[in-house]
Amino acid sequence: MSDIAVDVTAVRGSFRLEVKTEFSQSGATVVLGPSGAGKTTLLRAIAGLDRGVQGRVRVGSDYWLDSERGIFLPPHRRALGYVFQDGRLFSHLTVRGNLDFAERRARGKGPPFERSQILAVLAVEKLLDQPATTLSGGEIQRVAIARALLSRPQLLLMDEPLSALDIARRAEALAYIEQLPEEFGIPIIYVTHAIEEAARLAKALAVMVEGKIIASGPAQAILARLDLARYLGHFEAGAIIEGVVRGEDRAYGLTRVDIGTSTLEVPILGLTMGSQLRLRIRARDVAIAITRPDHLSIRNVIPVTIEEIAGEAGSAFAELRLLAAHQVLRARITRRSVEDLGLKPGGAAYALIKSIAVDRQLIAEGRRKGK
């Protein structure tokens, strides 16, 4: 019994939460869904913040909730850290005071993280003597995460922690958050409605709609599903592919990434040979050709097999699921193009991807040189 098992129901007015699922005890599981889907209600049920929840919550062999047996551990007895949207630091304390408070009250069964390691990974050392009221939004969230880790949790819950940040601060905070599973070996359940956060952080992905999880599994597999397009959105929809760094073209600032039977050229520098990457390619950034083109500026021309075509009724567009060796890509093109090119499931084609379109910030497993 090593996973995190959740089987809960809760009623809030006309809203009903009904979730039965398991979360892995390694890496980050992202719960993705629109506002009002019940994501925060689910986290509160796991944390014990709502007494009206029925069912079971088990972390490893420890039962935090089992309503049939009369078990309900209050939040302070559950070995978890909770990072809220607004950080919720103690405004009358310095950063050091906030962290000291968490460490003194630590009763968790989680890994005994070294305080110095936490401060270093989250770049909090220089903030220690600042009053909490003087911090920026991004700094508040980094301190909130450090405080949560110092409670020695078995599980870290994060409820849209970046929703109040601007684009620049959000990207900065994401860079810190994505290090947490590897650096500390602690499972994370991360709630968001932003697919770009999910694609960057998720090892596993659960899609939540109207109080229920309608799909869950490895992030790559869930993001590649065309039947979930209405919940994942169209503008940011895409696929995650994995690759290995095979070389650099320093003269032109390009890195060659092996993705199986093909190679991508992407503008990523400073990575060691053999580094493993996760790269995100949006469907709207993939064009299709039925013969191999030449004399064009697009650097990446990938042979693919068309697996699935899903037309969008009432719109000009269609979504394509493409297989490139063992990797899945998605393309969003017009329905007229599908007809003009005679595209059909099972047919061969070429996926055209601009190097600049690859989201090169989504490096999940890479190692920068000198790290």
N, C-alpha and C positions, 0 to 999 in steps of 0.2 A: 504494500500500500504506500507507494512513494509519491504518487501524483496528488494534486489538489483537486478534491472532488466536491462539487457544488450541486446540490439538488434542493432548490428553494422556491417558495411561492410567497408573494406578498401582494396585498391589495391596498391601493391608495386612491380612494374615491372611485372613479370609473376606470382607473388604470390597474392592470394586473401584471405582475412580474411572475414569470413561470420559466425557470431555467434549470436544466439538468445537463451538466457538462463536466469535463475534466480539464484542468490546466496543467501544463508541464511544470516540473520543478527545476527546469533549466531554461535560461533565456527569457525573452520578453514575449508575452502573449498580448496582442493588442485587441481590444474590444472596440469595434468600429461600427458606427451607426449614426443616424440623424439625431438632431435634438429631440428629446422626448421619447427616445427609444427605450429608456430604462437603464442606461449604462451606469449612471451614478447610483441609482437604486440598487443595482447589483453589487457595486463596490460597498455600499453601506451595509448590505446584507452580509457580505463576507466579513466586514470589519466589526459587526455587532452593534452598529449605531442605531438600528431600528429593532425594537423588541417584538414587533408584530410579525416578524418573518417566521415562517414554518418550514421545516425540512431538515437538511443536514449540510454542514460544512466541515470537511475533513482536510487537514493539512498533514500529509504523511500519515502517521498512525494516531495523530491527535485530533479529537473531535472538538470543534469549537461550538458547534450547534448540532443537536439531535433532539428535535422537539418531541419525538415519540418517547425518548428516555428521559426527558426533562433536563437536558443539558443545554445550558446557555452561558457561555463565558462572556463576561463584559469586555468591552474593548481593551481595557488596560491589562487584561489577562491573556489576550491574543497576541502571539509573537509576530506582530506585523508593524510595518511603517506605512504611514498614510501621507501622501503629498497632495494637498488640495490645490484648487485653481489659483488661490490668492496667497499661497505660502503659509499664512497664519503664524508668523513669527510673533514672539512676545515683544511688543513695541517698546516696553520700558527697559529692555535689556540690550546689551551689545550682542554682536554675533557670538563672541566667546560665551557670554552668559546663556544664550539660547542653546548652544552646543553642550555646555556644562550641565544644564538642566536635563537634557535628554540622556546624557551619559550617566548621571546620578540615578535616574529612574529606570535605567535599562534592566529589563527582566526577561528579555527575549532569549530564545533558544537557538538563535541563528549564529552564523560564523562570528568569531570574536575579531572583528575588523580592527586593525590598528588605526587609531585616530589620525596619525600622521599620514597614513595612506589615503584616508577619506579626504583630508584637507588638500592633499596634493592632487588627487584625481579631479576634484571639483574646483580646484584653484581658489580655495577659500582662505589660505594662510594670511594674505594681505588684508583681509576684511575683518579679522578677529576683533580689533578694538573699535570698529565702527558701530555706532548706534543702529539698531535695526531700521529705524525710521529714515536713515540716510541712504539706504541701498536702492539700486535700480531694480526694475522688475526681474531682469535676468539674474541678478545677484541674489535677490530674495529667494528665487526658486532653487538656486544652487545651495544656499544655506539650508533651505527646507529639506532638500534631499540629504544633505550631510547630517542634519538633525535626525531624520528618519533612520538613516543607517546606523547612527550611534546608539539607537535603541536595541541593536542586535536582533533584528527581525528575521523570521523564517520566510517572510513574504513581504514584498513592497507593492503597495497599491498607489497608482498615480492617476488622479482624476483631472484630465485635461489641464495639465500643469502649465501649458504654454499658451492657453487661449487668450490671456490678457497681454501677451507680449507682441511687439511689432515684428515685422518680418526679419529684420537683422538680429534682434535679440532672440527670436525663436530659433533661428539657425544656429546661433551660438550655443543656446541651451541644449539643443538636440545633440550637438557634438559631445557634450558631457554625458547626457543620458545614455547614449548608445554604448558608452564604455562600461556601464554598470554591471551587466550580466557577466561579462568576461573578467572584469577586475575583481568583483566581489562574489561571484558564483551564487547570486541570490535571484530567485524567480521574481518576475515583475508582471503584474497585470496592469496594463496601461490603457486608459479609456480616452478616446478621441473621436471627433467626427471628421478629422482631416486625413484624407487618404495619403498625403505626402508624408505625414508623420508615421502612419502605419507602415508604408512601404520602407521607410528608413529603419524602423526599430524592430519590426515584428519578426520573430522566428516562427510563431504561429499566429493565426488571425481568426477571430470570431466576429461574424457579422450579426448585429443585433437590430431587430425591428419589432416595434410594438410589444416590448416586454419579453421577447423570445429570441434565442440564438437560432438563426435559420441556416447557418453554414459555419463550419469551423474546420481547421486543418492547417497544414503548412502554408505559410504566407504566399509562396510562389504559386501554389496550386489554387488558392482562393482568388488571388488577384488575376489569374488567367481565365477565370470562368466568365463566359459571356452572359450566362443567365442571371448573374448578380450585378449587371451593369447599372440597373436603375438604383441600386443601393450604394454602389461604389462611385457613382458619378461618371460622367463622360469626359469632361475636360481634363481631369487629372488621371483618368484610367490608363492603365498600362500593365506591363509585366516586369518582374524581377528576373534577371538572368545571372548566372554565376560564371566566373571566369578566373583565369590564372594569368598573371603578368608574364609575358614571354620576351619582352624587349622594349627598347625605347628608340625613338628617332629624335635625338636631342636637338638636331638642327631645326626641326619644325615643331618641337614641343608636343610630340605625340607618344603615346604608350600603346603597344600592341597587347591585346588581351585575347587569349585563347578561350573560345566558348564551346569547344568541341571539335566539330569539323570545319569551323570557320574562325576567322580572326576579326576582332573589332579594333579599330583605331580610335582612341579617345584622348582628349586633352588632359591627361592626368600625369603628373611628374612626381618624382621623389619616392617611388615605390620600389621595393626590392624585387628581384627576379623570384618568381614562384609565389608571390603574394596572392592570396585568394580574395576575390572581390565579389560583391553583390552590386550590380548596376541596374538602375531603373530606366526603362525606355517607355515613354508614353505612346499610347496607340495613335494619337494625333500626329506623332513625329515619324511614323512609318509609312512610306509610300510603297506601292506594289508595281512590279513589271512582270510581264510573262516571257520576255526574252532578256538575256543579260545585256544591259545597256553599257555603252562606253562613252568616252568624251563628256563626262559630267563631273561636277564638283563634289558630289557625294562620295565619301571615301568607303563607306561600308555597303557592300552588295552581298547579301546573304541568301544562299539557296534555301528555300523553304517548301514545305508541303502544306497546303491549305487543309486544315482539319474541320473547321466549322465556319459558317457564315450566318450571321444573325442580322436581318434587316430591321430597322427601327421604323415601325409604322408611324406615319404622320410626320416624318422628318426626311431629310435628304440623305441620311447616312446609314452605313452598315458597319458592323464590327466583324473582324476576321480573327480567328484563332489560328496561329501559324506554328508549325513544328520545324525547328531548326536543329537537326540531330535530336538530342534529348532535351533541348531547351524550347520553351514556349514563348512566342512573341504575340502581341496583339497589334492590329492595324485598324484604324478608323478612316474609312474612305467613303465616297459618295456611292449611293446605290446605282447611279448611272454608270460609274466606273466599273462596278461589279458586272453589270450587263455588257458594257462595251468590250471589256477584256475577256468576257466569257468565263469568269471565275466560278469554280465549283469545288465542293469538298473533295479531297483526294487529288486535286490538280497540283502541278508544280508551278512555282513562281519564284520571284526574287523580292526580298524585303530590302528597301533602300532606306538607310538610316544616316542622317548627318552626324558627324562626329560631335559637333557642338550641341546636338540634341540629347545626348546621353547624360543623364543626371549624375555628374561625376562626384557629387558630394556624398552619394550613397555608398560609402565604402564600409562594409560591415566587418570584414575580416582582414583587410589589408594592413600592412605594417609600413609606416613611413620610414625611410632611411634615417638611421641615427636614433630611432626610438629605443 
